[in-house]
Amino acid sequence: MSFTEFTYQLLQGYDFLHLYQEYGCKVQLGGADQWGNITTGTELIRRKLGIEAEAFAITCPLITKADGTKFGKTESGNVWLDARYTSPYKFYQFWLNVSDDDAKRYIKIFTLLDRETIETLIKEHDEAPHLRILQKRLAEEVTTMIHSKEELEKAQAATNILFGNATSEALRSLDETTLLQVFDGVPHFTISRDDLGKPFIDIIADICKVFPSKGECRKMVQGGGVQLNKEKVTDAMREVGEGDLIAGKYLLAQRGKKNYYLIIVE
């Protein structure tokens, strides 16, 4: 047992006493796992100030995930309300990717939807789980509540770029921070600004090694399976210039339907 664990209950109990004496705080709220810590405070208050000193503890059941871990800031993989720590895009993605069981609980806890609406959504979800109706509505409601309708639409547009049939215009509408977050997990390549003006095939096959050979690159371009910035590449020899850059420094190459490559121009 660490010193922190050993003293935690004592310090929290003393903290309640201090709040009681200095600010008139009589009630502490917390999760069910904090019951012992809070009642240490109520007991300390009564022992120090007499039985007439009234202090109370109120706890509520912990909100847990499907794996049994608690939903709190000390756990990994959780979200912050502050956009500086969890962007609206990642916030939206968090709710969109919760399990079916979690979605059924969270939509009752974290949204203001009425009971009839929630029951209808759960029924529709159970009839077609692959559509993730419940997760989508949960993500929409919570993201709008915390970040606004505008930020929800931006998060949905960003999601559609990665998983849908978004246009080049939609890609270019992303701010740099969201762009990097959307493509955080894809392979990254860095090229020199001096490489601009070279043919697409040279940049993608020779410099970035997205294709094992120029021949394979040409073949896939001819088959319509290569895109640059969400636009189909029809000529492997087309030059890549400043006008192609997103936010003045990025290129997004796509091979097939699911293989993305972010190219950073420095």
Secondary structure as a PSIPRED ss2 file (coil, helix, strand):
# PSIPRED VFORMAT (PSIPRED V4.0)

   1 M C   1.000  0.000  0.000
   2 S C   1.000  0.000  0.000
   3 F H   0.000  1.000  0.000
   4 T H   0.000  1.000  0.000
   5 E H   0.000  1.000  0.000
   6 F H   0.000  1.000  0.000
   7 T H   0.000  1.000  0.000
   8 Y H   0.000  1.000  0.000
   9 Q H   0.000  1.000  0.000
  10 L H   0.000  1.000  0.000
  11 L H   0.000  1.000  0.000
  12 Q H   0.000  1.000  0.000
  13 G H   0.000  1.000  0.000
  14 Y H   0.000  1.000  0.000
  15 D H   0.000  1.000  0.000
  16 F H   0.000  1.000  0.000
  17 L H   0.000  1.000  0.000
  18 H H   0.000  1.000  0.000
  19 L H   0.000  1.000  0.000
  20 Y H   0.000  1.000  0.000
  21 Q H   0.000  1.000  0.000
  22 E H   0.000  1.000  0.000
  23 Y H   0.000  1.000  0.000
  24 G C   1.000  0.000  0.000
  25 C C   1.000  0.000  0.000
  26 K C   1.000  0.000  0.000
  27 V E   0.000  0.000  1.000
  28 Q E   0.000  0.000  1.000
  29 L E   0.000  0.000  1.000
  30 G E   0.000  0.000  1.000
  31 G E   0.000  0.000  1.000
  32 A H   0.000  1.000  0.000
  33 D H   0.000  1.000  0.000
  34 Q H   0.000  1.000  0.000
  35 W H   0.000  1.000  0.000
  36 G H   0.000  1.000  0.000
  37 N H   0.000  1.000  0.000
  38 I H   0.000  1.000  0.000
  39 T H   0.000  1.000  0.000
  40 T H   0.000  1.000  0.000
  41 G H   0.000  1.000  0.000
  42 T H   0.000  1.000  0.000
  43 E H   0.000  1.000  0.000
  44 L H   0.000  1.000  0.000
  45 I H   0.000  1.000  0.000
  46 R H   0.000  1.000  0.000
  47 R H   0.000  1.000  0.000
  48 K H   0.000  1.000  0.000
  49 L H   0.000  1.000  0.000
  50 G C   1.000  0.000  0.000
  51 I C   1.000  0.000  0.000
  52 E C   1.000  0.000  0.000
  53 A C   1.000  0.000  0.000
  54 E C   1.000  0.000  0.000
  55 A C   1.000  0.000  0.000
  56 F E   0.000  0.000  1.000
  57 A E   0.000  0.000  1.000
  58 I E   0.000  0.000  1.000
  59 T E   0.000  0.000  1.000
  60 C E   0.000  0.000  1.000
  61 P C   1.000  0.000  0.000
  62 L C   1.000  0.000  0.000
  63 I C   1.000  0.000  0.000
  64 T E   0.000  0.000  1.000
  65 K C   1.000  0.000  0.000
  66 A C   1.000  0.000  0.000
  67 D C   1.000  0.000  0.000
  68 G C   1.000  0.000  0.000
  69 T C   1.000  0.000  0.000
  70 K E   0.000  0.000  1.000
  71 F C   1.000  0.000  0.000
  72 G C   1.000  0.000  0.000
  73 K C   1.000  0.000  0.000
  74 T C   1.000  0.000  0.000
  75 E C   1.000  0.000  0.000
  76 S C   1.000  0.000  0.000
  77 G C   1.000  0.000  0.000
  78 N C   1.000  0.000  0.000
  79 V C   1.000  0.000  0.000
  80 W C   1.000  0.000  0.000
  81 L C   1.000  0.000  0.000
  82 D C   1.000  0.000  0.000
  83 A C   1.000  0.000  0.000
  84 R C   1.000  0.000  0.000
  85 Y C   1.000  0.000  0.000
  86 T C   1.000  0.000  0.000
  87 S C   1.000  0.000  0.000
  88 P H   0.000  1.000  0.000
  89 Y H   0.000  1.000  0.000
  90 K H   0.000  1.000  0.000
  91 F H   0.000  1.000  0.000
  92 Y H   0.000  1.000  0.000
  93 Q H   0.000  1.000  0.000
  94 F H   0.000  1.000  0.000
  95 W H   0.000  1.000  0.000
  96 L H   0.000  1.000  0.000
  97 N C   1.000  0.000  0.000
  98 V C   1.000  0.000  0.000
  99 S C   1.000  0.000  0.000
 100 D H   0.000  1.000  0.000
 101 D H   0.000  1.000  0.000
 102 D H   0.000  1.000  0.000
 103 A H   0.000  1.000  0.000
 104 K H   0.000  1.000  0.000
 105 R H   0.000  1.000  0.000
 106 Y H   0.000  1.000  0.000
 107 I H   0.000  1.000  0.000
 108 K H   0.000  1.000  0.000
 109 I H   0.000  1.000  0.000
 110 F C   1.000  0.000  0.000
 111 T C   1.000  0.000  0.000
 112 L C   1.000  0.000  0.000
 113 L C   1.000  0.000  0.000
 114 D C   1.000  0.000  0.000
 115 R H   0.000  1.000  0.000
 116 E H   0.000  1.000  0.000
 117 T H   0.000  1.000  0.000
 118 I H   0.000  1.000  0.000
 119 E H   0.000  1.000  0.000
 120 T H   0.000  1.000  0.000
 121 L H   0.000  1.000  0.000
 122 I H   0.000  1.000  0.000
 123 K H   0.000  1.000  0.000
 124 E H   0.000  1.000  0.000
 125 H H   0.000  1.000  0.000
 126 D H   0.000  1.000  0.000
 127 E H   0.000  1.000  0.000
 128 A C   1.000  0.000  0.000
 129 P H   0.000  1.000  0.000
 130 H H   0.000  1.000  0.000
 131 L H   0.000  1.000  0.000
 132 R C   1.000  0.000  0.000
 133 I H   0.000  1.000  0.000
 134 L H   0.000  1.000  0.000
 135 Q H   0.000  1.000  0.000
 136 K H   0.000  1.000  0.000
 137 R H   0.000  1.000  0.000
 138 L H   0.000  1.000  0.000
 139 A H   0.000  1.000  0.000
 140 E H   0.000  1.000  0.000
 141 E H   0.000  1.000  0.000
 142 V H   0.000  1.000  0.000
 143 T H   0.000  1.000  0.000
 144 T H   0.000  1.000  0.000
 145 M H   0.000  1.000  0.000
 146 I H   0.000  1.000  0.000
 147 H H   0.000  1.000  0.000
 148 S C   1.000  0.000  0.000
 149 K H   0.000  1.000  0.000
 150 E H   0.000  1.000  0.000
 151 E H   0.000  1.000  0.000
 152 L H   0.000  1.000  0.000
 153 E H   0.000  1.000  0.000
 154 K H   0.000  1.000  0.000
 155 A H   0.000  1.000  0.000
 156 Q H   0.000  1.000  0.000
 157 A H   0.000  1.000  0.000
 158 A H   0.000  1.000  0.000
 159 T H   0.000  1.000  0.000
 160 N H   0.000  1.000  0.000
 161 I H   0.000  1.000  0.000
 162 L H   0.000  1.000  0.000
 163 F H   0.000  1.000  0.000
 164 G C   1.000  0.000  0.000
 165 N C   1.000  0.000  0.000
 166 A C   1.000  0.000  0.000
 167 T C   1.000  0.000  0.000
 168 S H   0.000  1.000  0.000
 169 E H   0.000  1.000  0.000
 170 A H   0.000  1.000  0.000
 171 L H   0.000  1.000  0.000
 172 R H   0.000  1.000  0.000
 173 S C   1.000  0.000  0.000
 174 L C   1.000  0.000  0.000
 175 D C   1.000  0.000  0.000
 176 E H   0.000  1.000  0.000
 177 T H   0.000  1.000  0.000
 178 T H   0.000  1.000  0.000
 179 L H   0.000  1.000  0.000
 180 L H   0.000  1.000  0.000
 181 Q H   0.000  1.000  0.000
 182 V H   0.000  1.000  0.000
 183 F C   1.000  0.000  0.000
 184 D C   1.000  0.000  0.000
 185 G C   1.000  0.000  0.000
 186 V C   1.000  0.000  0.000
 187 P C   1.000  0.000  0.000
 188 H E   0.000  0.000  1.000
 189 F E   0.000  0.000  1.000
 190 T E   0.000  0.000  1.000
 191 I E   0.000  0.000  1.000
 192 S C   1.000  0.000  0.000
 193 R H   0.000  1.000  0.000
 194 D H   0.000  1.000  0.000
 195 D H   0.000  1.000  0.000
 196 L C   1.000  0.000  0.000
 197 G C   1.000  0.000  0.000
 198 K C   1.000  0.000  0.000
 199 P E   0.000  0.000  1.000
 200 F H   0.000  1.000  0.000
 201 I H   0.000  1.000  0.000
 202 D H   0.000  1.000  0.000
 203 I H   0.000  1.000  0.000
 204 I H   0.000  1.000  0.000
 205 A H   0.000  1.000  0.000
 206 D H   0.000  1.000  0.000
 207 I H   0.000  1.000  0.000
 208 C C   1.000  0.000  0.000
 209 K C   1.000  0.000  0.000
 210 V C   1.000  0.000  0.000
 211 F C   1.000  0.000  0.000
 212 P C   1.000  0.000  0.000
 213 S C   1.000  0.000  0.000
 214 K H   0.000  1.000  0.000
 215 G H   0.000  1.000  0.000
 216 E H   0.000  1.000  0.000
 217 C H   0.000  1.000  0.000
 218 R H   0.000  1.000  0.000
 219 K H   0.000  1.000  0.000
 220 M H   0.000  1.000  0.000
 221 V H   0.000  1.000  0.000
 222 Q H   0.000  1.000  0.000
 223 G C   1.000  0.000  0.000
 224 G C   1.000  0.000  0.000
 225 G C   1.000  0.000  0.000
 226 V E   0.000  0.000  1.000
 227 Q E   0.000  0.000  1.000
 228 L E   0.000  0.000  1.000
 229 N C   1.000  0.000  0.000
 230 K C   1.000  0.000  0.000
 231 E E   0.000  0.000  1.000
 232 K E   0.000  0.000  1.000
 233 V C   1.000  0.000  0.000
 234 T C   1.000  0.000  0.000
 235 D C   1.000  0.000  0.000
 236 A C   1.000  0.000  0.000
 237 M C   1.000  0.000  0.000
 238 R C   1.000  0.000  0.000
 239 E E   0.000  0.000  1.000
 240 V C   1.000  0.000  0.000
 241 G C   1.000  0.000  0.000
 242 E H   0.000  1.000  0.000
 243 G H   0.000  1.000  0.000
 244 D H   0.000  1.000  0.000
 245 L C   1.000  0.000  0.000
 246 I E   0.000  0.000  1.000
 247 A C   1.000  0.000  0.000
 248 G C   1.000  0.000  0.000
 249 K C   1.000  0.000  0.000
 250 Y E   0.000  0.000  1.000
 251 L E   0.000  0.000  1.000
 252 L E   0.000  0.000  1.000
 253 A E   0.000  0.000  1.000
 254 Q E   0.000  0.000  1.000
 255 R E   0.000  0.000  1.000
 256 G C   1.000  0.000  0.000
 257 K C   1.000  0.000  0.000
 258 K C   1.000  0.000  0.000
 259 N E   0.000  0.000  1.000
 260 Y E   0.000  0.000  1.000
 261 Y E   0.000  0.000  1.000
 262 L E   0.000  0.000  1.000
 263 I E   0.000  0.000  1.000
 264 I E   0.000  0.000  1.000
 265 V E   0.000  0.000  1.000
 266 E C   1.000  0.000  0.000
